[in-house]
Amino acid sequence: MRLFLILALLPAFQGFAPAFVPKISSTKLCAEAEYDFDVAIIGCGVGGHGAALHARGQGLKTAVFSGRDVGGTCVNRGCVPSKALLAASGRVRDMRDADHLESLGISVDGEVSYDRQAVADHAKNLANTVKGNLENSLIGLSVDVIEDRGILAGPNKIKADKSGKIYTAKNIILAPGSVPFVPPGVTVDEKTVYTSDGALNLDFVPEWVAIIGSGYIGLEFSDVYTALGSEVTFIEALPMLMPTFDREIAKQAERMLIRPRPIDYRLGVFASEVTPGEPGKKPCTIKMINANTKEHVETIEVDAVMVATGRVPNTKDMGLDSMNIETNRGFVAVDEKMRVKTSADGEIIDNLYCIGDANGVMMLAHAASAQGISAVENICGREHVVNHEAVPAACFTHPEIAMVGLTEEQAVERAEKEGWTLGKSQGNFRANSKALAEGEGAGIAKVLFNKETEKIVGVHIIGIHAADLIQECANAVEQGTTVRELSMMVHTHPTLCEVLDEAFKGAVGMSSH
């Protein structure tokens, strides 16, 4: 990923970085005399950071209003620290799996233990390290980092929240990110009833934790908690677990990630009232009602409650009304070039862009970064549109789940609507030599394609290192590579990527075994 390549190389060239920044030339967009900056970005998460780096790479005078939150949710309260918890808890799970170790000829004498605070510190320290690297990369490339929160103050104007100072910019990019959504009736104290923000602190490991919501965040934390010894209860408002996942993959995930673990669930119910408790002294109380009838169905008492019901845009009180911008549940409407519109059906506002979670197009950190780069491309006069169906996503459970493009249900609907035939091919980890060598033969890779054009419309993987395997498929979707072309490409043996080779070959009637 471009972001982490920059971070990896930063220590080597940081002191010399300004020498490599292109000079603003007469052929490039240049701030007119009345503007302080060519580009000003409100928000410094992964999206704002990526936009700032690309803007400087194009020779544009750039400022970022960081609000003292460089790295945003991803680095400080999301992707980065959660992966640290998953990595540490995953080691504990692996070392406690005596049957798996025995199959490899390994035995562990004695109880496998962990230091809760050390695990929590690992996540915190990683977040701080990455945040520091992001800050250094901005400074090294001569981006003006304004630590205040930025508020729109009219066309081409941003007010610094605390100082009140007005800055001007030829182009403004909104990148305020999102915050956890807390449903009505749920009282959050971030101690015993907490969002993902509080969960990352790992203040204690509850014996029994209820997770409200069974999406990406909830599923990942169920992985962490069960590895560390907790029992988990999912509370899901919809009549199915993992409602946003491809249904076949969700069924596989239930078989691999739910049933073998101390996890149960309640489906089709709302947590209508959640009351915090006190660790080790008083339990949390959850009252549940039927999602359809709204009748009370059950009340349970647990040691902790994690609220994983999604996220909402962080656009409140950021001055959108100064530009007559109407939001939909807080989301800012944009066109395909990330240009802000006054409303979903409204007019485009010149020189104003919105990227990342705040526009709701695709709430992923790397999608935000791609949108930020795309916005800068359009600012520079090079028309660019992000193909969101080629943006991969992953859930970092053990094993992982990854996907790109349409689910099978969406693909069936589109094929019927557009009049083409859907093809489907599958590779199996149980037939993959590398997966078997690791003792990780569970899982599948499913490729969905248009039979007429042979182009891929979706890929879904559940299995060891699925998050890394999906990139080959995302690149193929972006470039329009056909399954026939992919079937003739050589994959290293023995590697996990051969599970995809099996699926590609199967799509055109070939055999890989």
N, C-alpha and C positions, 0 to 999 in steps of 0.2 A: 504494500500500500504506500502511496506517495508520501503520506504524512509520516509514517514510521521510517521511511528511507531518509527523509530530511532530518528526523531526530537522531538517527544513527550516525549520520555524517556530520551533524552540527559541531561536535567538539573539535573536529579536525579543521574546519574552516571558519569557525565563528569569528575569530579575530580578524579575518581577512574579508568577511562577507561583504562589507560595503563596497569593496573594490569590484565585486562581480555584479553589483546592481546596475542594470542598464540605465544610461543617462536618458532623461526625457528629451526626445528629439522633436523637431518641428513636424515630423511625419506622424507622431503619436499624439493621442489625446492629451492635452495639457491644461492644467487649471488656468482659467481665465483670471485676470488680475483681481477680480472681486471675490474669488473663492480661496479659502484657506487650503482646501484639498481637492484633488481630482476625485478621490473616492473616500468616503467615510463609512465605516461599518459599525452598526450598533449591535454589540454582542460579540463575544470572543470564544465561542465554543469551537468545535471542529469545523463547522461551516464558516464562521467568521474568520477563523485563523487561515483556512484554506483560501478564502477569497482575498485576504490581505497579502498572503505570500504571492499569489498569482498577480495581483495588482502591482506589487512592487516589481515582479518579474517583467511586467510590461512597461516599466518606467513611470508608473503613476505615483504621484504623491499621495500617500495613504495614511489614514488614521483609523484606529480601532478604539471604540468606547468599551472597555472591558468590564466595567462595574466591579472590579477586583475579583473577577471570576474567569480568569484565563483558563481555557480548556472546557468550560461549561459543564453541562451534565455528564457528557461522555467521560471526560477525564476525571472529574472530581466526585461524581455521584452515580456513575453509570457503568459504561462499557469497561473501563480500565480497572477500577477497584473490584468490580464483580468478577472479572476474570481471574484476579488474584485469589479471591475467595474460592472460586471454582477449582483453580489449580491446586491450592492447598488441601481443600476437602477431598478432591479427587484422588490425591495421593493417599489420604487416610482410607478412602474406600478401597482402593486397589490393595493396600497392604493388609486390610482386614478381610479381604476375599480369599479365604484359605483354599477353597476349591479351585479358583482360577490359578492361584500361585502353584498349587499342587500339580495342576495340569502342565505347568511349565517346568516342573521338577524343583520347585522352590518351597521351602517352609520357613515360617517366621516364628521363632520361639518367644513366648511372652506376649503380653497385651500391647497392642499398638495404641499409643496415646498421643495427644496433641495439646499444645498450649494455646488456649482460646485467645488470649491477649496478643500473643505472637502472631497468630493467624490474622487477627484484626490489624495489627501493626503492619504486616506485610502488604495488605491492601492499601492502607493509608500512605505508607512510604512510597509505594509504586505510583499512586496518584500524584503525590508531591513531586516526585522525580519527573514524571511526564509533564506536569504543569510547568515546572521550571524550564524544561527543554523547550516547551512552546513559547514561553516568555522570551527566552534567549534567542530563539529563531526570529521572532518579530523584531527585537532590538538589533540583532545582527544584520537584518536587512533594512534597517532604518525606517521601520514603521513607527509612527507616532502612537504610543499606547497611552490613552487617556483613561485613567483608572476610575473615573466617574461613570455613572450610568447615563446613557444617552437617551434623550427624549426628542421626538420630532417637534419642531417649532415652526413648521411651515415649509414651503418649497425651498429646497437646498439649505435648510437650516436645522441644526441640532443644538439643543440646550443641554449642558452638563447639569445633571440633577442637583448635586450638592452645591457647586460653586455658582450656578446660574449663568455661567459664561456661554455665549452663543458662538458656535462655529459654523462655517459655511463650507459646502462641498458641492461640486458640480454634479456628482452622483452619490446617492445614499443607498446602502444595502442594509436592510433590516434582518438581523440574525439573532433574535432574542431567545430562541429555544423554547423549552416547555418545562412544565412543573408537574409533579404527580397529581392525578385526579383523585379526590376523596369524595365518595358518594355521600349524599345526605344521610344523616343518622349515624354516621361513623365518627367517633371522637378519636382524634389522633394525638397522642402525647409524645410520639417518637421514642418511647421507652418500651412499653408493652404492646401498644398499638402503633404501628409505624408503617411509613411508606418505604419504598426502596432506598430513599435517602438515609433513614434511620437504620434500616436492615444492614447496610454496609458497615456500620460501626461494630456490629457483632458484640454488643454489650454483654449478652449472655446467650447461651444455647438452650432454648426452651425444650422441655421434655415433649410438649405437644404444642404445635403451632398450626393455626388455621391461616391459609392463604386465600384471600378473596381475589379471584381471577386466575384463570389457568392459561394465560398467554405466555409469551416469551419470558417475561420477568418472573412470573410466578413459577414457571417450570424450572428455570435455572435455580431459583432459591430453594425449591423443593429438593433439587439435587444436592445443594450445599447442606441443607439441614439434615436430610436423611443420612448423608455421609458422616456427619458429626454426631449422629445418635438420636436425632429428633424423630417424633412421629408427626405426620403432616395430614391435614384435612383440607382439601380444596373446596371452596364454595364458589360455584359457577352459576351465573344467572341464566345462561343459555342451556339448552337441553343436551349439550355435548361438551366433552372436555376439548381443550385446544381448538376453539371454534374457528380460528383464522387459518389453521393449517390445512393442507391437502388431506382429505378424509382418509385415504389409504395410509398415509404417513402418520396421521394421528392415531390410527388403530395400531400401527406398529409401535409407536411411541408408548401407547398405553401398555402394550405387552412387554416392552423392554424397560420402561422408565417408571411405571406406576405399579403394576401388579407384583413384581418381585420385591418391592420396597414397602416399608411401613407407611403406606399412603392410602387414605380412603377419600371419598368425595361426596358432595351433595350437588346435584344438578337441578337446574330450573328454579333456583331460589335466590332471593336477594338477602343480603345481610342488612336488615332494615334498621338495626340498632346495635352498635358496638360500643361497649364501655371498657375503658382501660382498667388494668389491675395493678398489682405490685409484685415485682419478681420475688418468688419464693414465699409470698405471704397471701396474696389475694389474686384469684384468677380473673381473666378477662371474660366478659359475657357477650355472647353473640345471639341475637334474636333473628330468626330467619322466617321469611314469608314466601309463599308461592309466587313465582314471577308473574303468573297470569292472573290468579284469583286474588292475590295480595293477602290471603289468609295466613295466619300464623301456623307454621308447621313444626318448628323445633327451636329449642334454646340449648346452647352448649356452653360449657366453661372450659377455657384453654389457658395455657400459660402465656401465649403471645398471639398476636394477630398481625399479619402482614397484609397491607392493602396494595394489591397489584392490579388495579382496575384501569390502567392506561394513563395517558398523560394529556394535558391540555396546554394550548399555546400560552406563552408568557408575554402576552401583548397588552395586558391591563396597564393603564396609566402610562403608556409610552407615547402619547401625543398623536394618535392616529386621527383623532377628531380635527386636529389642526389642518389636515389634508382632506377632510370630508370622506374618510375611509370607513366603510361599514364592514364589520366582521361577521362571520357566521360561527357562533360558539367560540369566538375569539380568534378563529383562523382568518388570515389575510388572503384574499383572492389574488391569484397571479395568473398571467398567461404562460404559454409554454417556454417563453424566454425569461421567466422569473420576474417580469415587470408587474408592479403592483397595479391592481384595478380598484376603482372606487367601491365596487361591490362585485358579486359573482357575475352579474350581467352589465356591469358598469364600464366606464371608460378607463383606458390605460393612463396612468400618471407618468409623465416623462421623468426620466432620470431617477426613478425610485424603484428599488427591487426588494424582494423578500425571499429568503432562502431558509431551508431547514424545517424544523418542527412547526414553526409559526405559520407556514403556508399549508401544512397538512397533506401535501402531495404524497410524501413518503417519509415517515418519521424514523429515519435511521441516520446515524452520525455520518457514515460515508456518503449517503445520499445528499446530506447537507453540504458536505465538502464539494461534491460534484456540482451541485447547484450553484455554489459560490463561485467556482471556477467558470461555470457557464455564464453567470451574470457578468463577470469581468470580461469574458470574450465578447459578449453583446455590447458592453460599454465601449469596448475598443473597436466596434464596428464590424466584428467578425461574427456573423449570425451562428448561433449554436443553440441546440435543444438537447437536453438530457433524455435519453431513452430509458425511462424508469423501469420498463419491462426487462432491461438487461442489467439492472442493479441487483446483486445477490443479497441474501439475508441469511442469518444463522442463529441458531439457539445452541448455546455452548454447554449443553448437558453432557453426561457421560453414558452412552456415546452421543455425538453431536447430531443436530438436524440442520440441514441447509437447503436452500431453494432459490430459484431464479425464475422469473416469468410467471405464467399462469398456473393455478392449481388445475387438477384434472376436471373438477367441476366447472371452473371458469372456461377451460378449453373446450369442453363439450358444448357449452352454451354459445361460445363464439363460433365454433365450427358450424353449428346449426344456423346461426344468424347470417354468417358470411358464405355458407355453401361450400365448405371444403370438408375433407375427411380427416378425422383425428387418428393418428397412429400412436402406439404406445409400445415401448420396449423396456426391458428391465435387466439390470445386472445384480448379482447377488454376492454379498460379502462372504457367504459360506463357500463360494467357489473361487475365492481370491487367496492366493498363496500367502501373500504378506499379512492379510487379516488373520488367516489361520495360524501363522507363525506367532502372531501377537495374542492368540487365543481370543480374538474378537471377531468371530464369524457371523454375528447377528447383524442384520440390516440389509437394505436394498438401495439401489439407485434407479430411479424411474425417469425415463426420457419421454416427453410428449412432443409430437411433431406433426406438421402438416404433410399428409401423404402426397399431395400433389406437388408442392414445392420442395419437400423434404427439409424444410427449415424448422429449427427447434422453437417451440412455443413455451416450453416449461421443463424444468428438471427439479426433481426432489430427491434428496439423499438423507437417509438415516443410517448412521454407522460411524465407525472410528474415523476421526479427522474429516468428517463431512464438510466442515467449514472451509477447509483448505481445498478440497476436491471440487467444490462448486465453481471456483474461479474459471476453470477451463470452459465450463458450460456458459458462464456469463459472457466470456469473451466471444464464444461462438454465437450467442444470441445477438450481441452487439454488432458483430461483423456479418451476420446472415449466413454463417457457415452451415452447410447442410449435413445431415446425418451420414450421407454417402461419403462426403469429403472427410468427415471425422472418422468414419470406419476404416479409411485407408491410412490414417496417421498412426505412427508407431509410438507405443507407450512402453516405458521402461519396465522390464521384468526382473524380479518380482516387486511390484509396487501396488499401492491401493488404487491408483488411478486406472488400473486395468479393469476395475469394476465398471467404469464408464466405457471403456473399450468394448466390453461385453455387450453393454446396452446399445452402443452405436452400431456395432456389427449386427446385432439382432434386429435392429430397425430396418436393415436392408437385406435380411435373409442370410447373413453370414454367421458363421460360428467361430467363437474365440477359444473353444476348448476341444 
